[in-house]
Amino acid sequence: MSWFKRDKEGITTSTKEKKETPEGLWQKCSNCKTIFASDDLKNNFYVCDRCNHHERIGSAEYFDIIFDEGKFRELNPKLVSGDPLKFEDTKKYVDRVKASQEKTGLNDAIRTAQGKLDGEDFIIAAMDFSFIGGSMGSVMGEKIARAIDASIKKKCPFMIISKSGGARMMEAGLSLMQMAKVSGKLGQLAEAGLPYISFLTDPTTGGVTASFAMLGDINIAEPDALIAFAGPRVVRETIGRDLPDGFQTSEFVFEHGFLDYIVERPKLKETLALSLKLFKS
């Protein structure tokens, strides 16, 4: 026996009359699942105020956080990948690149920009994981190289924000060449007496970690970021034993001497400004 019964028909809302919640109005923390208004999360630098989890963000968000008033000029925005190897796996490489461009609105997995930090010229190369996993291909190497040239010309500091799955397999050896290319360019930056800050975010893996991500005059990272050459699962299967707690997190890497410090995103800009002042003193 039911305790309640409907006395009148038509008291439900018809499908046509239902109002849908606008997309993007709310966002869920990917760690503790707390739901936030998107504006609140943005105002807190995309960091959960419950569990301090740093959500993955892209180049646009980092530029807005770091550059004074969020103002910058993008460098070499029109560089796009070619397909000299005519690579094809489950789909053609050219089709994969085109699909990523349409989905993300980006031309490749990195953007470079020039702006001001605390009133001083500053150039940043920031990766976007949403574009084929932030993979390192010829465009990434070339854009970083040109950004370093711009830093030398402007006599200003340079920063790479890494967020990458490593080398782009669809470009094979051409991708691996970017490790040496960027490392050589960073040598030129050092010869010019200009600082290079490497900022490792979640995740920084593969050939990026094995080369320029670990070559900074200062190596810094966000909390709890995955920093590794090969991921934990691969390492575990290779050595056949359990891994220590927190293995390959930024805290673990810091404890073993590979990072200078870990910085939370709300303090990133002021920490960078202070660090760069120390190079001048």
C-alpha positions in Angstrom: 0.0 0.0 0.0 1.4 3.4 -1.0 1.3 6.2 1.6 1.0 8.9 -1.0 -0.9 9.1 -4.3 -1.2 11.7 -6.9 -4.5 13.6 -6.7 -4.1 15.6 -9.9 -2.7 14.9 -13.2 -0.2 17.2 -14.9 1.8 18.3 -11.8 5.1 17.1 -13.3 7.3 19.3 -15.5 7.2 18.3 -19.2 10.5 17.6 -20.9 10.2 20.7 -23.0 9.8 22.9 -20.0 12.8 21.5 -18.1 15.7 24.0 -17.9 19.1 22.5 -18.4 22.0 23.7 -16.2 24.4 25.6 -18.4 27.6 23.7 -19.2 30.8 24.9 -17.4 28.9 26.5 -14.5 30.1 23.9 -12.0 33.3 21.9 -11.7 34.2 18.9 -9.6 37.5 18.4 -7.9 39.1 15.4 -9.6 40.6 14.2 -6.3 38.0 14.7 -3.5 35.0 15.2 -5.8 33.9 18.4 -4.1 31.8 20.5 -6.4 32.7 24.2 -7.0 31.3 27.0 -9.0 33.7 27.3 -11.9 34.4 31.0 -11.1 35.3 30.1 -7.5 37.7 27.5 -8.7 39.3 29.9 -11.1 39.6 32.6 -8.5 41.5 30.1 -6.3 43.9 29.3 -9.2 42.2 26.0 -10.0 43.2 24.6 -6.6 40.7 22.8 -4.4 40.3 24.6 -1.1 39.3 21.3 0.6 42.1 18.9 -0.3 44.6 21.3 -2.0 44.5 19.3 -5.2 45.9 21.3 -8.2 43.7 20.7 -11.2 45.5 20.3 -14.6 45.4 23.6 -16.5 46.7 24.8 -19.8 49.0 27.5 -21.2 46.2 30.1 -21.3 45.6 29.7 -17.5 49.3 29.8 -16.6 49.9 32.9 -18.7 46.9 34.6 -17.0 48.4 33.7 -13.5 52.0 34.6 -14.2 52.0 37.6 -16.5 51.2 41.0 -15.1 47.5 41.7 -15.6 47.4 38.5 -17.7 48.8 40.5 -20.7 51.2 38.9 -23.2 52.1 38.6 -26.8 52.2 35.1 -28.2 55.3 34.1 -30.2 55.2 32.1 -33.4 51.6 31.0 -33.0 51.2 29.6 -36.5 53.8 26.8 -36.5 52.1 23.4 -37.2 53.4 19.9 -37.5 54.2 18.3 -40.9 54.2 14.6 -41.6 57.5 13.8 -43.2 57.3 10.1 -42.1 53.8 9.6 -43.5 53.0 8.0 -40.2 49.8 6.0 -39.6 48.7 3.8 -36.7 44.9 3.6 -35.9 44.6 6.8 -37.9 46.8 9.0 -40.0 49.0 11.4 -38.1 47.8 14.3 -40.2 44.2 13.4 -39.2 45.1 13.1 -35.5 46.8 16.5 -35.5 43.8 18.1 -37.3 41.3 16.5 -34.8 43.4 17.8 -31.9 43.5 21.3 -33.4 39.7 21.3 -33.8 39.1 20.0 -30.3 41.5 22.3 -28.4 41.7 25.4 -30.6 45.5 25.0 -30.4 48.0 24.5 -33.2 50.3 22.2 -31.2 51.1 21.1 -27.7 53.0 24.2 -26.6 52.5 28.0 -26.7 55.2 30.6 -26.2 54.6 34.1 -25.0 56.3 37.3 -24.0 55.0 39.6 -21.2 55.9 41.2 -17.9 56.5 39.6 -14.5 56.6 42.1 -11.7 57.3 44.8 -14.3 60.2 42.9 -16.0 60.3 41.2 -19.4 59.7 37.5 -19.1 59.3 34.8 -21.8 57.4 31.5 -21.1 57.0 28.3 -23.1 53.9 26.4 -21.7 52.8 23.0 -22.7 49.2 21.9 -23.2 48.4 18.3 -22.2 45.1 18.4 -24.0 46.9 18.4 -27.3 48.1 14.8 -27.9 49.2 14.4 -24.3 51.5 17.4 -24.4 53.8 15.3 -26.6 57.2 16.7 -27.7 57.4 16.9 -31.5 59.3 19.1 -34.0 57.0 22.1 -33.4 57.6 22.0 -29.7 61.4 22.0 -30.1 61.3 24.8 -32.7 59.0 27.0 -30.7 61.1 26.6 -27.6 64.3 27.3 -29.6 62.8 30.5 -31.1 61.6 31.6 -27.6 65.1 31.2 -26.3 66.4 33.3 -29.1 63.9 35.9 -28.2 65.0 35.8 -24.6 68.6 36.3 -25.6 67.6 39.2 -27.8 65.5 40.8 -25.1 68.1 39.9 -22.4 65.3 38.5 -20.2 64.7 35.3 -18.2 63.1 32.2 -19.7 60.8 29.6 -18.3 59.4 26.3 -19.5 56.2 24.9 -18.0 56.3 21.2 -18.6 53.2 19.0 -18.8 53.9 16.2 -21.1 53.6 12.5 -21.8 57.1 12.6 -23.5 58.2 12.2 -27.1 55.6 12.2 -29.9 55.9 8.6 -31.3 54.4 9.7 -34.6 57.5 11.7 -35.3 59.9 9.0 -34.2 63.6 10.1 -34.3 62.6 13.7 -35.3 60.9 14.0 -31.9 63.9 12.6 -30.0 66.1 15.2 -31.7 64.3 18.0 -29.9 65.8 16.9 -26.6 69.3 17.8 -27.9 68.1 20.8 -29.8 66.5 22.4 -26.8 69.3 21.5 -24.5 71.8 23.1 -26.9 69.7 26.2 -27.0 69.6 26.4 -23.2 73.4 26.3 -23.3 73.3 29.4 -25.4 70.9 31.0 -22.9 73.4 30.2 -20.1 76.3 31.6 -22.1 74.3 34.9 -22.3 74.1 34.9 -18.5 70.3 34.6 -18.5 68.3 32.4 -16.0 66.2 29.5 -17.1 63.4 28.3 -14.7 62.0 24.8 -15.3 58.5 24.4 -13.8 57.3 20.8 -13.7 53.6 20.1 -13.5 51.4 17.0 -13.6 52.5 15.0 -15.5 56.0 15.6 -16.6 57.4 12.3 -18.1 59.4 10.7 -20.8 61.9 12.5 -23.0 60.9 15.9 -21.6 61.9 14.8 -18.1 65.1 13.2 -19.4 66.3 16.4 -21.0 65.3 20.1 -20.7 62.8 19.7 -17.8 65.7 18.9 -15.5 68.2 21.5 -16.8 66.9 24.6 -15.1 69.0 27.0 -13.1 66.0 26.5 -10.8 63.9 23.4 -11.0 60.5 23.8 -9.3 57.2 21.8 -9.3 53.6 21.9 -8.2 52.5 19.7 -5.3 51.8 16.1 -6.0 52.8 16.2 -9.6 53.9 13.0 -11.4 57.5 13.5 -12.4 59.2 10.5 -14.1 60.9 9.1 -17.1 58.7 5.9 -17.1 55.5 5.7 -15.1 55.1 3.8 -11.9 53.4 0.8 -13.5 56.2 0.3 -16.0 58.9 0.6 -13.2 57.0 -1.8 -11.0 56.7 -4.4 -13.7 60.3 -4.0 -14.7 61.9 -4.4 -11.3 59.3 -6.8 -10.0 58.7 -5.2 -6.6 56.4 -2.7 -4.9 57.3 1.0 -5.0 57.7 3.4 -2.0 54.7 5.5 -1.0 54.5 8.6 -3.1 57.0 7.3 -5.6 57.6 9.8 -8.5 55.5 12.6 -6.9 57.1 16.0 -6.8 57.5 15.5 -3.0 59.5 12.3 -3.6 61.6 13.9 -6.3 62.3 16.9 -4.1 63.4 14.7 -1.1 65.9 13.0 -3.4 67.5 16.3 -4.5 66.1 16.7 -8.0 64.0 19.8 -7.3 64.9 23.1 -5.6 61.4 23.7 -4.2 57.7 22.9 -4.6 55.4 25.9 -4.9 51.6 26.0 -4.6 49.9 27.7 -7.5 48.5 30.7 -5.6 52.1 31.6 -4.6 53.6 30.9 -8.0 53.9 34.5 -9.3 55.4 36.0 -6.2 57.8 33.1 -5.8 59.0 33.5 -9.4 59.4 37.2 -9.0 61.5 36.7 -5.9 63.6 34.0 -7.5 64.4 36.2 -10.5 65.5 39.0 -8.2 68.0 36.7 -6.6 69.7 36.3 -10.0 70.1 40.0 -10.2 71.6 40.4 -6.7 
